[in-house]
Amino acid sequence: MPDLMSKLKHAGRVVVGGTWGLVAWSLSGVSAVAMVIWGIKAVAIPLLMLKTASWGIWGLGVLREAKTRPPLPPPSDPS
């Protein structure tokens, strides 16, 4: 069961994108708040640039996390 939990935790980190993914999700949230505050017409170009950057950062985070291996469970004692 601990093996399953470590695999699920690793899969969650891959989906989120790790630390870089959290930065990207924060940028995306900031751009959404800016759109609500100032309106879509005022932030259209900067919003497009922020969204493009956040998707790129998230993609890099996902690739980086996917390359890492989850920690191996400790060996069980056969006796």
Residue frames as qw, qx, qy, qz and C-alpha x, y, z in Angstrom:
[[0.000, 0.882, 0.471, 0.000, 0.00, 0.00, 0.00],
 [0.280, -0.775, 0.100, 0.558, 2.82, 2.50, 0.69],
 [0.399, -0.051, 0.614, 0.679, 4.07, 1.80, -2.84],
 [0.154, 0.670, 0.647, 0.331, 0.71, 2.86, -4.26],
 [0.187, -0.917, -0.244, 0.253, 0.69, 6.02, -2.17],
 [0.371, -0.548, 0.333, 0.672, 4.16, 7.04, -3.35],
 [0.319, 0.231, 0.691, 0.606, 3.12, 6.42, -6.97],
 [0.021, 0.823, 0.552, 0.132, -0.01, 8.53, -6.52],
 [0.295, -0.836, -0.029, 0.461, 1.99, 11.31, -4.88],
 [0.384, -0.271, 0.516, 0.716, 4.48, 11.27, -7.74],
 [0.222, 0.494, 0.703, 0.461, 1.67, 11.29, -10.31],
 [0.104, -0.905, -0.390, 0.133, 0.12, 14.29, -8.55],
 [0.338, -0.678, 0.213, 0.617, 3.42, 16.15, -8.66],
 [0.352, 0.051, 0.655, 0.666, 3.74, 15.40, -12.37],
 [0.112, 0.715, 0.639, 0.259, 0.22, 16.69, -13.12],
 [0.196, -0.927, -0.180, 0.265, 0.75, 19.88, -11.12],
 [0.571, 0.723, -0.131, 0.367, 4.25, 20.36, -12.52],
 [0.690, -0.183, -0.342, 0.611, 6.13, 20.49, -9.24],
 [0.275, -0.583, -0.193, 0.740, 7.47, 23.83, -8.04],
 [0.067, -0.105, 0.429, 0.895, 7.51, 25.33, -11.53],
 [0.162, -0.471, -0.777, -0.386, 3.91, 24.24, -11.99],
 [0.272, -0.704, -0.533, 0.383, 2.89, 26.10, -8.85],
 [0.172, -0.418, 0.120, 0.884, 4.55, 29.23, -10.21],
 [0.048, -0.129, -0.667, -0.733, 2.67, 28.79, -13.49],
 [0.228, -0.610, -0.754, -0.078, -0.66, 28.24, -11.72],
 [0.250, -0.639, -0.311, 0.657, -0.03, 31.41, -9.68],
 [0.080, -0.215, 0.361, 0.904, 0.65, 33.42, -12.85],
 [0.143, -0.352, -0.776, -0.504, -2.53, 32.09, -14.35],
 [0.270, -0.675, -0.642, 0.242, -4.49, 33.08, -11.25],
 [0.202, -0.507, -0.051, 0.836, -2.99, 36.58, -11.26],
 [0.018, 0.001, -0.549, -0.836, -3.99, 37.03, -14.90],
 [0.213, -0.529, -0.787, -0.236, -7.54, 35.90, -14.13],
 [0.267, -0.681, -0.443, 0.518, -7.80, 38.38, -11.26],
 [0.141, -0.333, 0.214, 0.907, -6.45, 41.17, -13.49],
 [0.084, -0.260, -0.715, -0.643, -9.08, 40.33, -16.10],
 [0.260, -0.667, -0.696, 0.057, -11.84, 40.55, -13.48],
 [0.281, -0.635, -0.229, 0.683, -10.54, 43.85, -12.08],
 [0.039, -0.484, 0.265, 0.833, -9.65, 45.72, -15.28],
 [0.713, 0.528, 0.204, -0.414, -11.75, 43.92, -17.88],
 [0.827, 0.139, 0.454, 0.301, -10.77, 41.90, -20.91],
 [0.488, 0.826, 0.119, 0.255, -10.28, 44.88, -23.25],
 [0.159, -0.935, 0.303, -0.089, -7.71, 46.53, -20.98],
 [0.469, -0.563, 0.679, 0.046, -5.57, 43.43, -20.45],
 [0.908, 0.361, 0.070, -0.199, -6.04, 41.46, -23.66],
 [0.624, 0.624, -0.436, 0.176, -2.44, 41.49, -24.92],
 [0.090, -0.556, 0.713, -0.416, -0.76, 41.20, -21.50],
 [0.796, -0.115, 0.429, -0.410, -3.23, 38.44, -20.64],
 [0.900, 0.411, -0.129, -0.071, -2.28, 36.53, -23.76],
 [0.384, 0.636, -0.590, 0.317, 1.41, 36.92, -22.91],
 [0.394, -0.437, 0.646, -0.486, 0.90, 35.80, -19.30],
 [0.907, 0.057, 0.262, -0.325, -1.16, 32.78, -20.32],
 [0.789, 0.520, -0.320, 0.063, 1.43, 31.75, -22.91],
 [0.137, 0.602, -0.666, 0.419, 4.22, 32.10, -20.35],
 [0.598, -0.310, 0.559, -0.485, 2.30, 30.19, -17.69],
 [0.955, 0.205, 0.055, -0.206, 1.53, 27.31, -20.06],
 [0.627, 0.587, -0.467, 0.213, 5.18, 27.14, -21.07],
 [0.126, -0.539, 0.671, -0.494, 6.38, 27.18, -17.47],
 [0.803, -0.129, 0.388, -0.434, 3.83, 24.52, -16.54],
 [0.909, 0.375, -0.166, -0.079, 4.93, 22.34, -19.45],
 [0.378, 0.595, -0.616, 0.351, 8.56, 22.61, -18.39],
 [0.421, -0.408, 0.610, -0.534, 7.59, 21.69, -14.84],
 [0.924, 0.068, 0.179, -0.330, 5.63, 18.66, -16.03],
 [0.786, 0.486, -0.368, 0.103, 8.54, 17.47, -18.17],
 [0.105, 0.584, -0.657, 0.465, 10.97, 17.97, -15.31],
 [0.605, -0.274, 0.543, -0.513, 8.78, 16.10, -12.82],
 [0.941, 0.219, -0.021, -0.258, 8.07, 13.30, -15.27],
 [0.602, 0.541, -0.552, 0.200, 11.80, 12.62, -15.59],
 [0.201, -0.487, 0.690, -0.497, 12.23, 12.18, -11.84],
 [0.557, -0.102, -0.819, -0.090, 11.67, 8.76, -10.37],
 [0.640, -0.635, -0.023, -0.432, 9.51, 8.21, -7.31],
 [0.167, -0.577, 0.749, -0.280, 11.45, 7.01, -4.27],
 [0.598, 0.035, -0.790, -0.132, 11.73, 3.25, -3.98],
 [0.737, -0.570, -0.014, -0.363, 9.96, 1.65, -1.03],
 [0.240, -0.612, 0.734, -0.169, 12.21, 0.12, 1.62],
 [0.522, 0.153, -0.817, -0.192, 12.95, -3.57, 1.04],
 [0.792, -0.410, 0.044, -0.450, 10.80, -5.93, 3.07],
 [0.198, -0.485, 0.834, -0.171, 12.43, -8.47, 5.36],
 [0.671, 0.065, -0.621, -0.399, 11.70, -12.01, 4.03],
 [0.378, 0.003, -0.869, 0.319, 12.18, -13.63, 7.45]]
